Amino acid sequence: MNELAVLPFPLHRTVPKSDWTPPAGTRFISSDDHQMEPPGLWEDRLTGEDKARAPRHWRDEFNLLHLEVDGVSYDTPGFEPDNHPEGRPGFWDVEKRLADMDSEGIESSIIFHQHSAALIRMQDKDLWFKCMDVFNEWLADWAKAAPNRLFPVAYLPTFYKPEMTRDYMQKILDLGFKAVEIPSFPRGVRYNGKETLPMWEAIAEAGLPLSMHVGVHIDATGTGALGINMARNMQPFNALFPQLVFSGLFDRFPDLKIVFTEGGASWVAPTIATADKIYRDYAQVLKPKLEHKPSYYWHRNCWTTFMDDPVALDLIDWIGADKMMWSIDYPHPEGVFGESMRVAKEIYDKAGEENFKKIVGGNAAALWGI
């Protein structure tokens, strides 16, 4: 196999001129991008006694942002300040973000958290809830700079308090969000547990697509820890999909729309094939009894996002072209900013024009009503 080309971090990437012209009518919508919360977000917006306990979000002399809670750094370990991957100004500057989108022909962007997701480590979950509420209110305001291009994803902070979900989902709707997210594996929470049923019921009633985003778990230490943790974090869904499907969640709530986000698409084929085999071989003892085989629920209820996944392009017939959504993952190092048209051309060559248009934007437009 050829050696992989080493890419610079996004701060130093440029967008080369492409000699390929996408077919007429193509919409490029990135289904998974990120923004950086501003300095002082929680110190400025929390009130009363909570203000003194607010997470500290601050910018250093390298123009990089850091997160600290109770004197403990919540930064991802493994990067020195001068090689940190979060330095592209479009991460926090809307005008520069839009310019980067224009440079690659990206019409619209589905936008997720950055540092705020790390706050899930906070021990005081009541204060954590307030911090995520502050984040959602700020994010709704932030997107008003380009409401027809930037579509932020609200963070649903009720998986620790499922009984609060119905009211909070109404707040998310009132703030104008088209999408909502929860983490893939929050510690101490069983998405297949009876205690979470009020949450699932409220999500289904609200009707917004639910993104289940990969998270940052820092489990490995020692030699190679950064690579080990990144590889573990990017592949959580082969365990999450069976948890949802075998718990009977999709039978109970047939209108749920689940988007598995930032974990690629090639995982889908072996996961649904294995789940179907388990369904067949263990049908006599599975509880609850499912109304359909697992792959049925995949094609009815689920979608996945990917950046650059050539294996998935060989498995489109298994995954389903209607179930795949491309993303830039701007501006993460594992994203394809600076390479978008190269990757898009590969999708076109393997998927064909009709499927290509669905994957790079059509599916996202239909799902989120863009």
Secondary structure, DSSP 8 states (H G I E B T S, - for coil): ---------GGG------S----TT---EEEEEE----TTHHHHH--THHHHT--EEEE-TTS-EEEEETTEE-S-TT--GGG-S---GGGT-HHHHHHHHHHTT--EEEEE-SGGGGGGG-S-HHHHHHHHHHHHHHHHHHGGGSTTTEEEEEE---TTSGGGHHHHHHHHHHTT-SEEEEESS-TT--TTSGGGHHHHHHHHHH---EEEE--------STTHHHHHHHHHT--HHHHHHHHHHTTHHHH-TT--EEEESS-STTHHHHHHHHHHHHHHTTTT-SS--SS-HHHHHHHHEEEEESS-HHHHTTHHHH-GGGEEE---TT-TTS-TTTHHHHHHHHHHHHHHHHHHIIIIIHHHHHHT-
